[in-house]
Amino acid sequence: MQVAKIYAKALYDLTKKARGEKQEKIFNNFVNLLKSKGHYSLMPLIFKHLKLLVEKDKLDNIDLIVAKENDFEKYFKKADNFKKHFYPKKEIKKVIDSSIVGGFIIKTKELMVDKSYKRSLINLYNNIIK
C-alpha cells in the first residue's frame, strides 16, 4: 500500500503543472514504468491515492468568493494582499456564489474572512430581533 502512495505522489507532482499532450505523455510513460516494474496491478490503488491528493490540493487554495463575475476583479487585490501575508505559495481561485449578495469571502482550509453583504445582513437581522 505504501508503494501505491509513493507512485500516486510522483504522478501527481509530475502532472500538476503539465497540460494537454505533455500530461498525456507523462501518464503514458508512467503506465509503461508500472508495467516494466510489475506494478501495473497497483493502478486502482494509485488512482485512489491520486484522487485524495487532488482533493487535498483543492483545499490548499485560497478561494475568493464573490457574488458576480465582475466582482472578482474588484476584490482580487484584497485577496492578493492576504495571500502575500499569510499564504504566499497558494493560488487564488475564483468562486461565484450569488447567495452572498455582494462583497467577498476569502476562504482557506484554516481560515475565513467574511466581508459579504449576506453576513452583514444576517448580523443586522440578529441585532434587530434581540
Secondary structure as a PSIPRED ss2 file (coil, helix, strand):
# PSIPRED VFORMAT (PSIPRED V4.0)

   1 M C   1.000  0.000  0.000
   2 Q H   0.000  1.000  0.000
   3 V H   0.000  1.000  0.000
   4 A H   0.000  1.000  0.000
   5 K H   0.000  1.000  0.000
   6 I H   0.000  1.000  0.000
   7 Y H   0.000  1.000  0.000
   8 A H   0.000  1.000  0.000
   9 K H   0.000  1.000  0.000
  10 A H   0.000  1.000  0.000
  11 L H   0.000  1.000  0.000
  12 Y H   0.000  1.000  0.000
  13 D H   0.000  1.000  0.000
  14 L H   0.000  1.000  0.000
  15 T H   0.000  1.000  0.000
  16 K C   1.000  0.000  0.000
  17 K C   1.000  0.000  0.000
  18 A C   1.000  0.000  0.000
  19 R C   1.000  0.000  0.000
  20 G H   0.000  1.000  0.000
  21 E H   0.000  1.000  0.000
  22 K H   0.000  1.000  0.000
  23 Q H   0.000  1.000  0.000
  24 E H   0.000  1.000  0.000
  25 K H   0.000  1.000  0.000
  26 I H   0.000  1.000  0.000
  27 F H   0.000  1.000  0.000
  28 N H   0.000  1.000  0.000
  29 N H   0.000  1.000  0.000
  30 F H   0.000  1.000  0.000
  31 V H   0.000  1.000  0.000
  32 N H   0.000  1.000  0.000
  33 L H   0.000  1.000  0.000
  34 L H   0.000  1.000  0.000
  35 K H   0.000  1.000  0.000
  36 S H   0.000  1.000  0.000
  37 K H   0.000  1.000  0.000
  38 G C   1.000  0.000  0.000
  39 H C   1.000  0.000  0.000
  40 Y H   0.000  1.000  0.000
  41 S H   0.000  1.000  0.000
  42 L H   0.000  1.000  0.000
  43 M H   0.000  1.000  0.000
  44 P H   0.000  1.000  0.000
  45 L H   0.000  1.000  0.000
  46 I H   0.000  1.000  0.000
  47 F H   0.000  1.000  0.000
  48 K H   0.000  1.000  0.000
  49 H H   0.000  1.000  0.000
  50 L H   0.000  1.000  0.000
  51 K H   0.000  1.000  0.000
  52 L H   0.000  1.000  0.000
  53 L H   0.000  1.000  0.000
  54 V H   0.000  1.000  0.000
  55 E H   0.000  1.000  0.000
  56 K H   0.000  1.000  0.000
  57 D H   0.000  1.000  0.000
  58 K H   0.000  1.000  0.000
  59 L H   0.000  1.000  0.000
  60 D C   1.000  0.000  0.000
  61 N C   1.000  0.000  0.000
  62 I E   0.000  0.000  1.000
  63 D E   0.000  0.000  1.000
  64 L E   0.000  0.000  1.000
  65 I E   0.000  0.000  1.000
  66 V E   0.000  0.000  1.000
  67 A C   1.000  0.000  0.000
  68 K C   1.000  0.000  0.000
  69 E C   1.000  0.000  0.000
  70 N C   1.000  0.000  0.000
  71 D H   0.000  1.000  0.000
  72 F H   0.000  1.000  0.000
  73 E H   0.000  1.000  0.000
  74 K H   0.000  1.000  0.000
  75 Y H   0.000  1.000  0.000
  76 F H   0.000  1.000  0.000
  77 K H   0.000  1.000  0.000
  78 K H   0.000  1.000  0.000
  79 A H   0.000  1.000  0.000
  80 D H   0.000  1.000  0.000
  81 N H   0.000  1.000  0.000
  82 F H   0.000  1.000  0.000
  83 K H   0.000  1.000  0.000
  84 K H   0.000  1.000  0.000
  85 H H   0.000  1.000  0.000
  86 F H   0.000  1.000  0.000
  87 Y C   1.000  0.000  0.000
  88 P C   1.000  0.000  0.000
  89 K C   1.000  0.000  0.000
  90 K C   1.000  0.000  0.000
  91 E C   1.000  0.000  0.000
  92 I E   0.000  0.000  1.000
  93 K E   0.000  0.000  1.000
  94 K E   0.000  0.000  1.000
  95 V E   0.000  0.000  1.000
  96 I E   0.000  0.000  1.000
  97 D C   1.000  0.000  0.000
  98 S H   0.000  1.000  0.000
  99 S H   0.000  1.000  0.000
 100 I H   0.000  1.000  0.000
 101 V C   1.000  0.000  0.000
 102 G C   1.000  0.000  0.000
 103 G E   0.000  0.000  1.000
 104 F E   0.000  0.000  1.000
 105 I E   0.000  0.000  1.000
 106 I E   0.000  0.000  1.000
 107 K E   0.000  0.000  1.000
 108 T C   1.000  0.000  0.000
 109 K C   1.000  0.000  0.000
 110 E C   1.000  0.000  0.000
 111 L C   1.000  0.000  0.000
 112 M E   0.000  0.000  1.000
 113 V E   0.000  0.000  1.000
 114 D E   0.000  0.000  1.000
 115 K E   0.000  0.000  1.000
 116 S E   0.000  0.000  1.000
 117 Y H   0.000  1.000  0.000
 118 K H   0.000  1.000  0.000
 119 R H   0.000  1.000  0.000
 120 S H   0.000  1.000  0.000
 121 L H   0.000  1.000  0.000
 122 I H   0.000  1.000  0.000
 123 N H   0.000  1.000  0.000
 124 L H   0.000  1.000  0.000
 125 Y H   0.000  1.000  0.000
 126 N H   0.000  1.000  0.000
 127 N H   0.000  1.000  0.000
 128 I H   0.000  1.000  0.000
 129 I H   0.000  1.000  0.000
 130 K C   1.000  0.000  0.000
